[in-house]
Amino acid sequence: MAETTQEDFTVELLSFDTEIFGIKCGIVKINNKLLSKDQSAGIISNAKEKGISHLVVKIPTEWVSVCSQLENLNFRFKLCSLELEKFVSESDCPKSVELYERQNDQRLVDIAEKSFASSTRFHFEESFTRKQVSEVYKRWISNLICDRDVRIYVHFEKEVITGFITVKIIDAVLKTGHIGLFAVDKAYQGKGIGSKLLSAAGSSLFNKAVVLNAATECINYAALKTYQKDGFYIKQSWNVFHCNVV
Ligand SMILES: CC(C)(COP(=O)(O)OP(=O)(O)OC[C@H]1O[C@@H](n2cnc3c(N)ncnc32)[C@H](O)[C@@H]1OP(=O)(O)O)[C@@H](O)C(=O)NCCC(=O)NCCS
């Protein structure tokens, strides 16, 4: 059997997913688009050694042979995820958008839970229940609220929070900002609120970051249109696979 090195792939535990889904979850990072058959088989044995029973992996869509190898290992294709990016430029923060003062967390949790109620990679994975997936988004926004390095912008309509966006500098050297979660209350969607929140996120990073990135599913037409309208372009597309390790 060919020797597998850490450079070809790594298998890491995902604590957040493990806690929510109640099974030991891990992520595979593959760095070699010419992975041999033996090396790809090593992914499963590596996961087993770590006691991991559920794996997720994201592969650049053009790495077709790795995708086929994963399918041979019983990885199941879920969807295509898009990495988006834009260069930060000077802009004004819209008047109806304010920096969140962390005073109405339940409202943000409710918006997140209802906005991400379908069509994410978690919803397409049969090992996870809808209740668990709903918990992912509730905990995700709660963790972002607790993270003091995360700036959250909220949109107000008659003193009611109608949407939010989270942004964080994730690489101080490369001056890269990242949008974590971004959602508008269903009752207020399609009224320009998402665009205002994106403008606010961009304007907050002027002189602090050079690029702002985000990720969304290719089937999320509303998000894609909103990002593209704000100047984001697709940097990379990824095929996402899940696998139960048996
Ligand atoms: C994505 C989201 C935040 C957009 O917020 P929004 O307030 O509805 O967006 P806007 O009203 O500012 O719309 C921006 C552009 O996208 C278009 N758009 C928005 N929703 C659309 C839809 N469902 N179908 C077609 N176009 C849509 C708008 O028409 C507008 O383009 P236009 O000015 O050329 O007409 C919102 O749909 C949402 O919360 N979705 C669920 C959570 C989510 O997917 N978040 C993003 C994850 S990364």
The ligand as a MOL file (V3000), in Angstrom:
LIG
                    3D

  0  0  0     0  0            999 V3000
M  V30 BEGIN CTAB
M  V30 COUNTS 48 50 0 0 0
M  V30 BEGIN ATOM
M  V30 1 C -30.4320 36.0780 0.8860 0
M  V30 2 C -31.2820 37.1060 1.6510 0
M  V30 3 C -30.5060 37.5790 2.8670 0
M  V30 4 C -31.5530 38.2760 0.7020 0
M  V30 5 O -32.2440 39.2910 1.4520 0
M  V30 6 P -33.3570 40.2050 0.7850 0
M  V30 7 O -33.6490 41.3230 1.6860 0
M  V30 8 O -34.5060 39.3490 0.3880 0
M  V30 9 O -32.5880 40.7200 -0.5380 0
M  V30 10 P -32.8810 42.0520 -1.3840 0
M  V30 11 O -34.3370 42.3860 -1.2760 0
M  V30 12 O -31.8970 43.0880 -0.9860 0
M  V30 13 O -32.5880 41.5470 -2.8680 0
M  V30 14 C -31.3440 41.6900 -3.5030 0
M  V30 15 C -31.4600 41.2400 -4.9370 0
M  V30 16 O -31.7330 39.8510 -5.0150 0
M  V30 17 C -32.9940 39.6150 -5.6530 0
M  V30 18 N -33.6960 38.5770 -4.9230 0
M  V30 19 C -33.8470 38.4710 -3.5760 0
M  V30 20 N -34.5810 37.3850 -3.2940 0
M  V30 21 C -34.9140 36.8120 -4.4770 0
M  V30 22 C -35.6650 35.6560 -4.8390 0
M  V30 23 N -36.2080 34.8610 -3.9070 0
M  V30 24 N -35.7970 35.3640 -6.1520 0
M  V30 25 C -35.2370 36.1380 -7.0850 0
M  V30 26 N -34.4960 37.2570 -6.8070 0
M  V30 27 C -34.3600 37.5830 -5.5260 0
M  V30 28 C -33.7300 40.9170 -5.5810 0
M  V30 29 O -34.6700 41.0210 -6.6100 0
M  V30 30 C -32.6290 41.9280 -5.6620 0
M  V30 31 O -32.2200 42.1330 -6.9920 0
M  V30 32 P -32.8040 43.3840 -7.8460 0
M  V30 33 O -32.5270 44.6190 -7.0390 0
M  V30 34 O -32.0250 43.3050 -9.0950 0
M  V30 35 O -34.2570 43.1380 -8.0020 0
M  V30 36 C -32.6550 36.4950 2.0620 0
M  V30 37 O -33.2610 35.9370 0.9330 0
M  V30 38 C -32.5430 35.4340 3.1370 0
M  V30 39 O -32.5260 35.7420 4.3320 0
M  V30 40 N -32.4700 34.1490 2.7500 0
M  V30 41 C -32.3970 33.0390 3.7000 0
M  V30 42 C -31.0600 33.0140 4.4090 0
M  V30 43 C -29.9170 32.9560 3.4210 0
M  V30 44 O -29.9810 32.2190 2.4500 0
M  V30 45 N -28.8510 33.7310 3.6780 0
M  V30 46 C -27.6880 33.8000 2.8450 0
M  V30 47 C -26.8620 32.6590 3.1480 0
M  V30 48 S -25.2430 32.8500 2.6600 0
M  V30 END ATOM
M  V30 BEGIN BOND
M  V30 1 1 1 2
M  V30 2 1 2 3
M  V30 3 1 2 4
M  V30 4 1 2 36
M  V30 5 1 4 5
M  V30 6 1 5 6
M  V30 7 2 6 7
M  V30 8 1 6 8
M  V30 9 1 6 9
M  V30 10 1 9 10
M  V30 11 2 10 11
M  V30 12 1 10 12
M  V30 13 1 10 13
M  V30 14 1 13 14
M  V30 15 1 14 15
M  V30 16 1 15 16
M  V30 17 1 15 30
M  V30 18 1 16 17
M  V30 19 1 17 18
M  V30 20 1 17 28
M  V30 21 1 18 19
M  V30 22 1 18 27
M  V30 23 2 19 20
M  V30 24 1 20 21
M  V30 25 1 21 22
M  V30 26 2 21 27
M  V30 27 1 22 23
M  V30 28 2 22 24
M  V30 29 1 24 25
M  V30 30 2 25 26
M  V30 31 1 26 27
M  V30 32 1 28 29
M  V30 33 1 28 30
M  V30 34 1 30 31
M  V30 35 1 31 32
M  V30 36 2 32 33
M  V30 37 1 32 34
M  V30 38 1 32 35
M  V30 39 1 36 37
M  V30 40 1 36 38
M  V30 41 2 38 39
M  V30 42 1 38 40
M  V30 43 1 40 41
M  V30 44 1 41 42
M  V30 45 1 42 43
M  V30 46 2 43 44
M  V30 47 1 43 45
M  V30 48 1 45 46
M  V30 49 1 46 47
M  V30 50 1 47 48
M  V30 END BOND
M  V30 END CTAB
M  END
